[in-house]
Amino acid sequence: MFVKLAFSVAAHLDSEIMIMDEVLAVGDVNFQQKCLKKMREVAQVEGRTVLYVSHNMGTIRQLCDRCIVMDKGKIIFDGDVEDAIGVYAKGNMLALQSDYDVSKIKRLEGITEACHLNAVHLDCGSMAREKKLRFSLDYDSRREIPDVMLRFVICSAGGAAVGTAYSQTFTLRPGESTVKLEFDGKNLAPGEYVADLITISYDGTTQTRHDIVVRAFAFTVEEDEPLYNMKWNTNGWGSIHFDDVRVLEGKNG
C-alpha cells in the first residue's frame, strides 16, 4: 500500500525528473500495468525524464531508450538497451556446473518452510534442442508432504521469464530425500538459461508454497544446426522455437 501511494504522489508531481526504484517489484498485475502506462505517458507525452531502476529486463525493454549498468556503485556501461542487457546478463549469469549448493540461497517470504531444497544435480548442463534436461533435487523435509509439485520457471540470461513447467506430483518423506526429474526443452531456442524452483502442494482448492529458490541453476541449449542457414537471433525472434507451421493449402505440385 505504501509503494502504491508513493507512486501516485510521485507520478502527479510537476517535476522534470521522476525516479522510480524497483516500483514494479511489488503489487499485483493491474498495479504494475498502471505504473508502466503512467511512466510511458510521463516520458513520451509530457516529455519528462524517467529514471527507472530495475532488474526486470522485460520492463526495461518496454520503457527505456537508454540504459546504464552499474556494478558495485560504478558505471560499467552506458548506451543501447539491448547491449546493456547483454552486459548485465553476462555479469549475472550463473556459472555452468553439474552440482549447485542452494541451501544458503536467501528464500522469499510467504513459504511454509516445511521442506528445504539443499542441492541441484544436473546430468548434463548443456543439451541439444531435441534432447531432455535431467536433474535431481536433494530435499530436507520436516514432515511428510503429499501431492508436491515443482514449478520450474525458466528465465533468459537477462532475467526475463521465458516459460514455466509443472512436474507431476510426488511425496516428500520426513528427513532427506532425492527427487529425479526430466524436462523436455525441445522448444527452447539456443542460448543460456537460469531456472527458478518453487516447491508447492495443491489440495484441490489451495496452492501452498513450501520453498522458493530463485536462480537455482543454469543450463544451455546448443544450436544443433543453423535454421535455414541462419543463426538464431534471440533478441529479434525470442527464446521459444515453436514447431513448424503446417501448410494446409497452397502447396506446390
C-alpha positions in Angstrom: 0.0 0.0 0.0 2.9 2.4 0.8 4.5 1.9 -2.5 1.2 2.4 -4.4 0.6 5.7 -2.5 4.2 6.8 -3.1 3.9 6.1 -6.8 0.7 8.0 -7.1 2.2 11.0 -5.4 5.4 11.0 -7.4 3.6 10.5 -10.7 1.5 13.6 -10.3 4.2 15.9 -9.1 5.3 18.6 -11.6 9.0 17.6 -11.6 11.4 17.4 -14.5 12.8 14.0 -13.4 10.8 11.1 -12.0 12.9 8.5 -10.2 11.3 5.0 -9.9 13.3 2.5 -7.9 12.0 -1.1 -8.3 8.4 0.2 -8.2 7.2 -2.9 -10.1 8.7 -5.3 -7.7 5.5 -5.1 -5.6 1.8 -5.0 -6.2 -0.5 -7.1 -8.5 -0.5 -7.2 -12.3 -3.1 -4.4 -12.6 -0.9 -2.1 -10.5 2.2 -2.9 -12.5 0.4 -2.2 -15.8 -0.9 1.1 -14.5 2.6 2.1 -13.5 4.0 1.2 -16.9 1.3 3.2 -18.6 1.9 6.2 -16.5 5.6 6.2 -16.9 5.2 6.0 -20.7 2.9 9.0 -20.6 5.3 11.0 -18.4 8.2 10.3 -20.8 6.6 10.2 -24.2 3.6 12.7 -23.8 4.8 15.1 -21.2 8.4 15.0 -22.2 9.8 14.4 -18.7 12.8 12.2 -17.8 12.0 8.9 -16.0 15.0 7.3 -14.2 13.8 3.7 -13.9 15.8 1.4 -11.6 15.1 -2.3 -12.1 16.4 -5.8 -12.6 13.4 -6.7 -14.8 14.7 -6.8 -18.3 11.2 -7.1 -19.8 10.0 -3.8 -18.5 13.4 -2.1 -19.3 12.9 -3.2 -22.9 9.3 -1.7 -22.8 10.2 1.6 -21.2 13.8 2.6 -21.9 15.7 4.1 -24.8 19.0 4.4 -22.9 20.4 2.1 -20.3 23.1 2.4 -17.6 24.6 -0.8 -16.0 26.2 -0.3 -12.6 28.3 -2.8 -10.6 29.3 -2.0 -7.0 28.5 1.6 -7.4 30.4 2.1 -10.7 29.0 2.6 -14.2 30.3 -0.2 -16.4 28.1 0.5 -19.4 26.0 3.4 -20.8 24.2 3.2 -24.1 21.9 1.0 -26.1 19.3 -1.0 -24.2 19.9 -4.4 -25.8 23.7 -4.0 -25.4 23.2 -3.1 -21.8 21.0 -6.1 -21.2 23.7 -8.3 -22.7 26.3 -6.7 -20.3 24.0 -7.2 -17.3 23.3 -10.8 -18.3 26.9 -11.7 -18.8 27.8 -10.3 -15.4 24.9 -12.1 -13.6 24.9 -15.5 -15.4 25.4 -18.4 -13.1 28.5 -20.5 -13.8 27.7 -23.7 -15.7 28.4 -26.7 -13.5 27.0 -30.1 -12.6 26.2 -29.5 -8.9 24.7 -26.5 -7.2 24.5 -25.9 -3.5 21.3 -23.9 -3.0 20.9 -24.5 0.7 22.1 -21.0 1.7 20.3 -19.0 -1.0 18.0 -16.4 0.6 14.4 -17.5 0.5 11.5 -15.3 -0.3 8.7 -14.6 2.2 5.4 -16.4 2.1 6.6 -20.0 2.3 5.8 -22.7 4.9 9.5 -23.9 5.2 8.1 -27.4 5.7 10.9 -28.5 3.3 14.2 -27.1 2.2 15.9 -27.6 -1.1 19.6 -28.2 -0.5 21.2 -29.1 -3.8 20.6 -29.5 -7.5 22.5 -32.1 -9.6 22.5 -32.0 -13.4 23.2 -35.0 -15.6 24.5 -32.5 -18.2 24.3 -28.7 -18.1 24.3 -28.4 -21.9 21.8 -30.0 -24.2 20.7 -30.0 -27.8 17.2 -28.8 -28.7 15.9 -32.3 -29.3 17.2 -33.7 -26.0 15.9 -33.6 -22.5 17.3 -32.0 -19.4 17.6 -34.4 -16.5 18.3 -33.3 -13.0 17.8 -34.3 -9.3 16.9 -32.3 -6.2 18.1 -33.0 -2.7 15.4 -32.1 -0.1 15.3 -32.0 3.7 11.7 -32.2 4.9 10.3 -31.6 8.4 7.3 -33.7 7.8 5.6 -35.8 5.1 4.2 -33.6 2.4 1.9 -35.4 -0.1 0.9 -34.1 -3.6 4.0 -32.0 -4.0 4.7 -30.3 -7.4 7.7 -28.4 -8.7 7.1 -25.2 -10.6 10.0 -24.9 -13.0 10.4 -21.3 -14.2 12.8 -20.8 -17.0 14.4 -17.4 -17.4 16.7 -15.9 -20.0 20.2 -14.9 -19.2 18.9 -11.4 -18.8 16.4 -12.4 -16.1 13.1 -12.3 -18.1 10.8 -15.3 -17.6 10.6 -17.4 -20.7 8.2 -20.0 -19.7 7.0 -22.3 -16.9 6.5 -26.0 -16.5 5.0 -28.1 -13.7 6.1 -31.5 -12.6 3.9 -34.4 -11.8 3.1 -34.8 -8.1 5.4 -36.6 -5.7 5.6 -37.2 -2.0 8.4 -35.8 0.3 9.1 -38.1 3.3 10.4 -36.7 6.6 14.2 -36.2 6.5 16.4 -36.2 3.5 15.2 -37.4 0.1 16.1 -37.1 -3.6 13.7 -36.4 -6.5 14.8 -37.1 -10.1 13.1 -35.1 -12.8 13.2 -34.7 -16.6 12.3 -31.6 -18.6 11.6 -31.6 -22.4 13.1 -28.4 -23.7 12.6 -29.1 -27.4 11.0 -25.7 -28.0 13.7 -23.6 -26.2 15.8 -21.7 -28.7 19.6 -21.9 -28.4 21.0 -19.9 -25.6 21.8 -19.7 -21.9 19.1 -20.0 -19.3 18.6 -20.0 -15.5 15.9 -21.8 -13.5 13.8 -20.8 -10.5 12.5 -23.7 -8.5 9.3 -23.4 -6.5 8.1 -26.3 -4.4 4.4 -26.3 -3.9 1.5 -28.6 -3.0 -2.1 -28.4 -4.1 -5.1 -29.9 -2.3 -7.7 -29.1 -5.0 -8.6 -25.7 -3.7 -5.4 -24.1 -2.2 -1.9 -23.9 -3.5 0.7 -23.8 -0.8 4.3 -22.7 -1.4 6.8 -24.6 0.7 10.1 -23.4 -0.7 11.3 -20.9 -3.4 14.8 -20.9 -4.8 15.5 -18.1 -7.3 18.3 -18.7 -9.8 18.8 -22.2 -8.6 20.9 -23.4 -11.6 21.9 -22.6 -15.1 21.9 -24.6 -18.3 22.4 -24.0 -22.0 20.6 -25.2 -25.2 23.0 -25.8 -28.0 22.3 -24.9 -31.6 22.3 -28.2 -33.4 22.3 -26.8 -36.9 21.5 -23.3 -38.3 17.9 -22.6 -39.2 17.8 -22.2 -43.0 21.5 -21.3 -42.7 20.7 -18.6 -40.2 21.9 -18.4 -36.6 19.1 -18.0 -34.1 18.5 -14.3 -33.2 17.2 -14.3 -29.7 16.7 -10.5 -29.5 14.6 -10.5 -32.6 12.9 -13.9 -32.5 12.6 -14.6 -28.8 13.6 -17.7 -26.8 10.9 -20.1 -27.9 11.3 -22.0 -31.2 7.8 -23.3 -32.0 7.1 -26.3 -34.1 6.9 -25.6 -37.8 3.6 -24.1 -39.2 1.8 -26.6 -41.4 0.7 -25.5 -44.9 -2.9 -26.8 -45.4 -3.4 -25.2 -48.8 -1.2 -23.7 -51.4 1.4 -26.4 -51.6 3.5 -26.6 -54.8 2.9 -29.5 -57.1 
